Amino acid sequence: MRILKFNFFLTRGILLSIVALLNLNFACTEGLGSNTQDAFKHHVIFDTDANNEVDDQHALAYLLFSGDYFAVEGITVNATSGPGGSREPSHVAEHFDEARRVMQLCGVYDNIPLFTGADGSFEEIRNYIDDPNFDGHEAVDFIIEQALKNRGQELILLPVGKLTNIALALLKEPRIADNIRIVWLGSNYPRPGEHNQFWDVEAMNFILDVDVPFEIVLVRGGDPSGTAAVRVTQAQIIHRMPGKGPRISEPVTGRHGGTFYNWGDYSANLFEMYGMGGNPPGRPLYDQAAVAIVKNPEWAENYEHPAPLYVDGEWVERPDNERVVTIWEWFDIYGIINDYFVTMDNYVLVERP
């Protein structure tokens, strides 16, 4: 299956070119041209704790500006911490508001749905899953609805925060496991710790025991093999981003105040206002790497591994486990960052199929 997916990606650009050349013929048959092109795009739900720091927003904008590669079914949010890396919980409404800002600034808010997901953890919510108004039901029910649709291809779930919404969807409707591919930005495996993992270990362990395609895009802070190495400097963003993206008619108030008419100006503001580390000052775009390796699997290395579990702060290996997960590491930093800026300069807005 992996070889077929790889070959599909390599031939995708050629096939899209053929479709474009034949568009005049397809136009004679109502709707056929659009549907044909959608068939060669990755269909995605992006699940995010958008207000956590600055990488979620940039990953979301990168996705929304890659309409030649992705068809976005919707955006869902969950709650971890607020800005600044605090371990104090934030409210899911703050993450909803930040995702909405980015979608408005990218010019897609009226076309792509946004849903509120879980405030609490998997263990706090799971016993209430039959209650129609359980914590996170809007996002969870949307994921299930979309995963059960017959679209002729897998639905890619791209969680770049905690895994609560995804685990709850699998718990409530196990049949979706046959129709989805989960690509999660999280974990320092085989080391302990990591933000997204920390906020809901039980959700991760639940998915590690479900027979569902599960790919882990490793963070590995301080290690050159993780997405922590996919880093941009503050100066790069402030120099290159202002003015990028479509100009909207009504201004959007930013997380730190101020008003903005395009994504690029808000991107620069986020990097001006958020604490920067390193020399020169900058931040990793962890979450963008998860979008990037779906767009181009050659931008990282991957291998399959028997699914472990995380118990009492340590990874427990299960070498005889027939259930395997895919591990992504050693990212092409130049390829990913360069494609981000190229995409900002030549954006194609996503559409909902």
Backbone torsions as a table, in degrees:
resi	resn	phi	psi	omega
1	MET	NA	-40.5	-179.7
2	ARG	-64.2	-38.3	179.3
3	ILE	-64.7	-42.0	179.6
4	LEU	-61.8	-41.5	179.6
5	LYS	-64.7	-39.2	-179.1
6	PHE	-64.6	-45.6	179.0
7	ASN	-63.9	-37.9	177.9
8	PHE	-59.1	-43.2	-179.1
9	PHE	-65.1	-41.9	-177.3
10	LEU	-63.9	-35.8	-177.4
11	THR	-90.2	-5.8	-173.0
12	ARG	-61.5	-44.5	-179.2
13	GLY	-62.1	-39.8	178.2
14	ILE	-63.7	-44.7	-178.3
15	LEU	-64.5	-39.4	178.4
16	LEU	-64.1	-36.3	178.3
17	SER	-65.1	-40.6	178.4
18	ILE	-62.7	-43.5	178.9
19	VAL	-60.0	-43.0	-179.6
20	ALA	-61.8	-41.1	179.9
21	LEU	-65.2	-31.1	-177.6
22	LEU	-92.0	4.6	-174.5
23	ASN	-58.1	-35.3	-179.6
24	LEU	-61.7	-39.8	178.1
25	ASN	-69.0	-42.5	-179.3
26	PHE	-64.0	-30.7	-177.3
27	ALA	-62.5	-21.2	178.6
28	CYS	-70.3	-19.9	177.9
29	THR	-110.5	115.1	-170.2
30	GLU	-56.1	125.5	173.6
31	GLY	82.0	-13.5	-172.1
32	LEU	-66.8	-41.2	-177.7
33	GLY	-59.9	-48.1	-179.0
34	SER	-61.9	-45.9	-178.3
35	ASN	-65.2	-35.8	179.8
36	THR	-65.2	-44.0	179.6
37	GLN	-65.8	-38.7	178.1
38	ASP	-59.3	-31.4	-177.2
39	ALA	-64.0	-21.4	-178.9
40	PHE	-100.7	9.4	177.5
41	LYS	-105.4	152.8	173.2
42	HIS	-76.3	126.3	177.7
43	HIS	-92.1	124.5	-164.8
44	VAL	-132.9	143.6	158.9
45	ILE	-114.7	125.4	-178.2
46	PHE	-100.2	122.5	-175.4
47	ASP	-115.3	121.6	-165.7
48	THR	-144.6	148.1	165.0
49	ASP	-99.3	73.2	-163.2
50	ALA	-61.6	-22.6	-174.6
51	ASN	-96.3	11.5	-174.2
52	ASN	-70.8	-58.2	174.6
53	GLU	-142.4	-115.5	-178.8
54	VAL	-127.4	-9.3	-175.8
55	ASP	-78.8	-33.4	178.8
56	ASP	-58.5	-45.9	-177.7
57	GLN	-62.8	-40.6	-178.4
58	HIS	-72.0	-35.0	175.2
59	ALA	-65.2	-41.3	179.9
60	LEU	-65.3	-45.1	178.8
61	ALA	-62.8	-40.8	177.2
62	TYR	-58.5	-43.8	177.2
63	LEU	-64.4	-47.6	-175.7
64	LEU	-67.3	-22.8	178.6
65	PHE	-96.1	6.7	-179.5
66	SER	-111.3	48.4	-177.0
67	GLY	-67.1	-12.5	174.8
68	ASP	-80.8	-10.6	179.5
69	TYR	-116.3	-27.0	-171.2
70	PHE	-126.5	144.8	164.4
71	ALA	-114.3	120.1	-173.3
72	VAL	-100.1	117.0	179.4
73	GLU	-74.7	-33.5	-179.7
74	GLY	173.8	171.0	178.0
75	ILE	-119.0	135.1	175.5
76	THR	-124.2	151.3	-178.4
77	VAL	-125.1	157.9	173.9
78	ASN	-139.0	176.1	-177.4
79	ALA	-118.7	125.8	165.4
80	THR	-118.2	-116.7	178.7
81	SER	-101.6	170.0	177.6
82	GLY	-89.0	-171.1	-177.6
83	PRO	-57.9	144.8	173.0
84	GLY	100.6	3.0	176.5
85	GLY	77.0	14.6	179.1
86	SER	-64.0	150.5	174.0
87	ARG	-93.6	8.4	173.6
88	GLU	-81.0	134.3	-178.4
89	PRO	-67.1	150.9	173.3
90	SER	-113.5	174.0	179.8
91	HIS	-95.1	144.7	-176.2
92	VAL	-60.0	-26.3	179.6
93	ALA	-61.4	-33.6	178.5
94	GLU	-65.0	-37.2	179.4
95	HIS	-74.0	-35.8	174.3
96	PHE	-60.5	-46.5	-177.4
97	ASP	-62.5	-39.7	-178.7
98	GLU	-70.6	-41.1	176.4
99	ALA	-61.0	-41.0	178.7
100	ARG	-62.5	-41.6	178.0
101	ARG	-56.1	-48.5	-177.7
102	VAL	-64.2	-42.4	179.8
103	MET	-64.5	-39.4	177.1
104	GLN	-64.5	-44.9	-177.5
105	LEU	-68.4	-25.1	176.9
106	CYS	-88.9	-2.6	174.6
107	GLY	77.9	24.4	-176.8
108	VAL	-123.0	1.3	-171.7
109	TYR	-61.1	-31.7	-179.3
110	ASP	-79.0	-9.6	-174.4
111	ASN	-114.2	-24.0	-176.7
112	ILE	-114.7	126.8	-178.4
113	PRO	-74.9	149.5	178.9
114	LEU	-125.8	130.7	-174.3
115	PHE	-126.7	141.9	175.4
116	THR	-78.0	131.4	177.9
117	GLY	-111.9	-151.2	-168.8
118	ALA	-74.4	134.3	168.5
119	ASP	-85.9	-45.3	-176.9
120	GLY	-89.4	-167.0	-176.6
121	SER	-97.9	169.1	178.8
122	PHE	-57.2	-46.9	-178.1
123	GLU	-66.4	-32.9	178.6
124	GLU	-71.0	-28.2	-171.1
125	ILE	-102.7	-30.3	-166.1
126	ARG	-55.3	-34.9	-178.1
127	ASN	-75.4	-6.5	179.9
128	TYR	-110.0	15.6	-172.1
129	ILE	-63.6	-22.8	179.1
130	ASP	-87.3	-7.5	174.6
131	ASP	-76.2	125.6	-176.5
132	PRO	-61.8	-18.3	-178.1
133	ASN	-115.3	31.5	179.7
134	PHE	-62.7	157.6	179.7
135	ASP	-56.8	116.7	179.0
136	GLY	94.5	6.2	-171.9
137	HIS	-61.0	-33.4	-177.8
138	GLU	-61.6	-49.4	-179.8
139	ALA	-68.7	-44.1	-177.1
140	VAL	-62.8	-46.3	-179.8
141	ASP	-65.1	-35.5	177.3
142	PHE	-65.8	-44.0	178.3
143	ILE	-58.9	-44.9	-180.0
144	ILE	-63.6	-46.8	179.9
145	GLU	-56.6	-46.2	-178.3
146	GLN	-70.6	-37.1	-178.6
147	ALA	-68.3	-25.7	-179.2
148	LEU	-88.4	-4.2	177.9
149	LYS	-72.0	145.0	175.7
150	ASN	-89.3	96.0	-177.9
151	ARG	-111.4	2.8	176.9
152	GLY	78.7	6.6	177.2
153	GLN	-159.2	166.1	178.5
154	GLU	-67.7	151.0	170.8
155	LEU	-95.7	123.7	-179.7
156	ILE	-90.9	122.4	172.4
157	LEU	-96.7	124.3	-176.8
158	LEU	-114.6	77.3	176.2
159	PRO	-80.0	127.7	178.4
160	VAL	-120.6	20.5	172.4
161	GLY	-132.9	-146.4	176.8
162	LYS	-69.7	164.2	-173.0
163	LEU	-96.7	15.0	-172.1
164	THR	-58.5	-49.8	-178.1
165	ASN	-59.7	-40.2	-177.0
166	ILE	-70.1	-44.3	179.8
167	ALA	-63.4	-41.3	178.8
168	LEU	-64.1	-38.1	177.8
169	ALA	-63.7	-42.0	178.5
170	LEU	-67.7	-35.4	177.9
171	LEU	-67.5	-45.2	-176.8
172	LYS	-70.7	-38.3	-178.4
173	GLU	-138.2	86.1	-176.8
174	PRO	-59.3	-22.4	-177.5
175	ARG	-62.4	-22.0	-176.8
176	ILE	-67.5	-17.7	-178.9
177	ALA	-57.8	-28.3	-178.7
178	ASP	-77.1	-12.9	-171.4
179	ASN	-117.4	-0.3	-173.5
180	ILE	-122.7	160.4	170.6
181	ARG	-130.1	122.3	-178.6
182	ILE	-99.6	123.3	175.9
183	VAL	-119.1	102.5	-171.3
184	TRP	-105.9	130.5	171.4
185	LEU	-88.1	106.8	-178.8
186	GLY	176.6	164.4	172.4
187	SER	83.2	148.0	171.5
188	ASN	-106.4	14.6	-174.2
189	TYR	-38.4	136.6	3.9
190	PRO	-88.7	9.5	174.7
191	ARG	-83.5	158.2	177.4
192	PRO	-76.4	174.2	171.3
193	GLY	84.1	179.5	176.2
194	GLU	120.4	138.3	-170.7
195	HIS	-56.5	-56.7	-175.8
196	ASN	-62.3	-37.1	177.8
197	GLN	-68.1	-43.9	-177.8
198	PHE	-55.9	-38.3	-173.2
199	TRP	-75.5	-14.8	174.1
200	ASP	-164.2	74.2	178.5
201	VAL	-61.2	-38.5	-177.2
202	GLU	-63.4	-37.1	177.3
203	ALA	-64.1	-42.8	177.9
204	MET	-62.5	-47.0	-179.6
205	ASN	-62.3	-36.4	177.0
206	PHE	-60.6	-46.4	-178.6
207	ILE	-68.1	-34.1	177.8
208	LEU	-63.3	-18.8	178.8
209	ASP	-105.0	6.1	177.7
210	VAL	-103.1	139.4	179.2
211	ASP	-79.1	83.3	-178.5
212	VAL	-144.0	142.1	176.6
213	PRO	-59.6	116.3	-174.4
214	PHE	-131.8	118.7	-178.1
215	GLU	-118.5	132.1	-176.5
216	ILE	-111.2	116.4	178.2
217	VAL	-93.7	102.5	-167.3
218	LEU	-70.3	143.3	178.5
219	VAL	-89.4	-58.5	177.3
220	ARG	48.5	65.0	178.0
221	GLY	-53.7	133.2	179.5
222	GLY	78.6	5.5	-177.8
223	ASP	-120.4	129.8	-177.4
224	PRO	-66.1	-10.4	-178.3
225	SER	-87.1	-5.5	-176.6
226	GLY	-107.5	176.2	179.1
227	THR	-68.2	-12.9	174.4
228	ALA	-59.6	-20.6	179.1
229	ALA	-83.9	-10.6	180.0
230	VAL	-84.9	86.1	-164.7
231	ARG	-122.7	142.6	171.3
232	VAL	-120.4	154.0	177.7
233	THR	-90.3	157.0	175.4
234	GLN	-58.2	-41.0	-178.2
235	ALA	-63.8	-38.6	178.7
236	GLN	-60.2	-48.4	-177.4
237	ILE	-65.4	-46.6	-176.8
238	ILE	-65.3	-32.6	179.4
239	HIS	-78.0	-40.3	-168.2
240	ARG	-99.1	-21.5	-169.7
241	MET	-90.8	-30.5	-176.1
242	PRO	-52.1	134.4	177.5
243	GLY	85.5	-6.2	-174.7
244	LYS	-77.2	142.5	179.7
245	GLY	96.4	171.4	179.8
246	PRO	-67.3	148.2	175.9
247	ARG	-89.7	124.9	-179.0
248	ILE	-92.9	160.6	-173.5
249	SER	-82.0	-33.4	-179.3
250	GLU	-109.4	130.7	-176.2
251	PRO	-70.1	154.7	178.2
252	VAL	-114.6	133.2	176.7
253	THR	-80.9	130.0	-175.2
254	GLY	-79.4	171.6	179.0
255	ARG	-59.9	-35.6	-178.5
256	HIS	-103.3	19.4	-176.0
257	GLY	91.3	-173.6	-176.8
258	GLY	78.3	163.2	178.5
259	THR	-122.3	145.9	-172.1
260	PHE	-138.2	145.8	-179.7
261	TYR	-114.5	-3.5	177.7
262	ASN	-154.1	161.6	-177.6
263	TRP	-64.2	-39.9	-174.8
264	GLY	-60.2	-41.6	178.6
265	ASP	-65.8	-37.9	179.4
266	TYR	-70.1	-37.9	175.7
267	SER	-56.0	-48.2	179.8
268	ALA	-62.8	-39.9	179.0
269	ASN	-63.4	-41.8	178.4
270	LEU	-60.0	-41.1	-179.5
271	PHE	-75.0	-24.8	174.7
272	GLU	-73.7	-36.7	-171.6
273	MET	-91.4	-26.4	-175.4
274	TYR	-86.3	145.1	179.9
275	GLY	-61.6	131.8	-178.5
276	MET	-112.7	137.8	175.9
277	GLY	-112.4	174.9	175.5
278	GLY	85.3	175.1	178.9
279	ASN	-138.2	104.6	6.4
280	PRO	-74.5	159.0	-178.4
281	PRO	-59.7	137.5	179.2
282	GLY	-172.9	-174.6	179.6
283	ARG	-142.6	146.1	170.5
284	PRO	-70.1	143.0	171.0
285	LEU	-100.4	64.7	-175.8
286	TYR	-49.1	-54.2	-169.9
287	ASP	-67.0	-30.5	179.2
288	GLN	-60.6	-32.5	-178.7
289	ALA	-62.8	-33.3	179.0
290	ALA	-66.1	-41.3	175.9
291	VAL	-65.6	-41.6	-174.7
292	ALA	-63.3	-40.1	-176.4
293	ILE	-76.1	-18.2	169.3
294	VAL	-74.5	-40.7	178.4
295	LYS	-64.1	-41.6	-179.5
296	ASN	-147.0	99.3	-178.5
297	PRO	-62.5	-14.3	179.1
298	GLU	-74.9	-6.6	-179.3
299	TRP	-85.2	13.2	174.5
300	ALA	-163.4	166.1	173.3
301	GLU	-99.9	151.6	177.7
302	ASN	-144.9	157.4	175.4
303	TYR	-151.0	157.6	177.5
304	GLU	-95.5	146.7	-173.4
305	HIS	-148.0	139.0	175.2
306	PRO	-55.6	130.7	-173.7
307	ALA	-62.0	120.8	175.4
308	PRO	-85.2	-174.3	169.8
309	LEU	-131.3	159.5	178.3
310	TYR	-111.5	112.5	-172.7
311	VAL	-129.0	124.5	176.6
312	ASP	52.0	43.7	175.3
313	GLY	79.1	11.7	-179.9
314	GLU	-139.4	150.7	174.5
315	TRP	-79.4	134.1	176.2
316	VAL	-112.2	115.3	-178.8
317	GLU	-76.2	148.9	177.2
318	ARG	-132.9	74.3	-171.2
319	PRO	-59.5	-24.3	179.7
320	ASP	-92.6	5.2	-178.4
321	ASN	-71.2	122.2	178.7
322	GLU	-74.7	-19.4	177.6
323	ARG	-80.6	118.9	-176.3
324	VAL	-113.8	155.9	173.1
325	VAL	-120.9	162.0	176.9
326	THR	-102.6	129.2	180.0
327	ILE	-106.5	127.8	176.1
328	TRP	-107.5	132.2	-179.5
329	GLU	-153.3	177.1	177.7
330	TRP	49.8	76.9	-173.3
331	PHE	-88.8	145.8	177.0
332	ASP	-78.4	91.7	-172.6
333	ILE	-60.7	-47.0	-178.5
334	TYR	-63.3	-46.0	-178.2
335	GLY	-59.9	-43.0	-176.9
336	ILE	-71.1	-48.2	-179.0
337	ILE	-66.7	-41.9	178.7
338	ASN	-60.9	-42.2	-179.4
339	ASP	-66.3	-31.3	176.2
340	TYR	-59.6	-50.8	-177.1
341	PHE	-69.1	-36.5	176.0
342	VAL	-62.8	-41.5	178.8
343	THR	-65.0	-39.1	177.7
344	MET	-63.2	-35.1	-179.5
345	ASP	-77.7	-26.3	-173.4
346	ASN	-133.0	51.3	-171.4
347	TYR	-68.8	147.1	170.7
348	VAL	-125.8	111.6	-175.9
349	LEU	-64.9	137.9	178.0
350	VAL	-70.9	159.1	172.9
351	GLU	-126.8	157.9	171.6
352	ARG	-87.7	132.6	-178.0
353	PRO	-59.8	NA	NA
